[in-house]
Amino acid sequence: QVQLVESGGGLVQPGGSLRLSCAASGIIFRAYDMGWYRQAPGKQRELVARILAGGGTNYADSVKGRFTISRDNAKNTVFLQMTSLKPEDPAVYYCNARFDLLRHDYWGQGTQVTVSS
């Protein structure tokens, strides 16, 4: 059974930082492309950042220079370090695991990020 469990969300002031974690089980983690997506109320889910199995990364323009995605294959965990948080960043943040060759696409339950003074 595949499980992706996010943690680290919460309330932070504008300009603050949070670190999200996603612990994966039931997959060969190192073989999967991992991503963080977010969905704000009334909006579509959007890609925030991805890190490929080979280590390459890409980011949404809105978070470049502020967010950093990383992975620890030994711990089956992907991280999203968020800094300089803005009022437009609040959303539910979801972890995603993909293996395109096998058409595997798994999602976590999400973790809420709130930015407010």
Buried (B, 14 or more C-beta within 10 A) or exposed (E): EEEBBBBBBEEBEEEBEBBBBBBBEEBEBEEBBBBBBBBBEEEEBEBBBBBBBEEEEEBBEEBEEBBBBBBEBEEBBBBBBBBEBEEEBBBBBBBBBBBEEEEBEBBBEBBEBEBEE
